[in-house]
């Protein structure tokens, strides 16, 4: 969902709940000028905003998403402002397509300095509504875990051989907070890639390949707009979220985490049973309300 169509919320509340990080333009330019950055999910939302800011800073941006027409629109807009952008349409749920697009990227540009793994699929559905929808789990895993893992596996040999590379995982704060009803397929798939990449990072750091994970708070985009409750909550615009991604690209922190997440994570682990019971009660109340309506 675009920034101007819904209220983003009070700036202070947004900063406290979702984090606000912005790297100065000159520092970003010094870090990425002349670098090749591949951004997945760059046809809309966070990925589009990230690609545009990186291009303005002097990076050569490679746009990867399924929607070829929209990718060309974004690439044309970047070029119109003097930036360098190349569109690579590909379906992250298709391992063969990933192999083919990486081969083309490496043939065209020789290497990738930074991978921004941003593409994602969100779903909010109760298990009772999922009995005949196992494909929900398959699709979220394909886009949020298996596809990103395959893309990393295809790019890692080149990065390790060059002794240089950085991978930015745009994850979700929900990976670090207590699990909530209706979000099982989404959070499980995002948690899987988060854990996988953290394990991999321990093996490749000595080869010059680093990783950063952004536990992103709520961002008002096309992906979040179908969930009414999220539209009423304070969140970031895609451009504000892109500021965090660009900070991770340039400064290579271990992670970027919203202020509320660390205490919630700690308390959720310390009081796991009462936390689960609280969310069970929330589900019963909201589920009853939905049936009454």
ABEGO torsion letter per residue (X at the ends): XBAAABBAEBAAAAAAAAEBBBBBAAAAAAAABGBBBBBBGAABEAAAAAAAAAAAAGBBBBBBBABAAAAAAAAAAAAAAGBBBBBBBBBAABAAAAAAAAAAAAAAAGBBABBBBABBBBBBBBAAAAAAAAAAAAAAAAAAAAAAAAAAAAAAAAAAAAGBEBBBBBBBAAAABBBBBGAAAAAAAAAAAAAAAAAAAAAAAAAGBBBBBBBBBBBBBAAAAABAAAAABBBBBAAAAAAAAAAAAAAGBABBBBAAAAAAAAAAAABAAAAAAAAAAAAAAAAAAAAAX
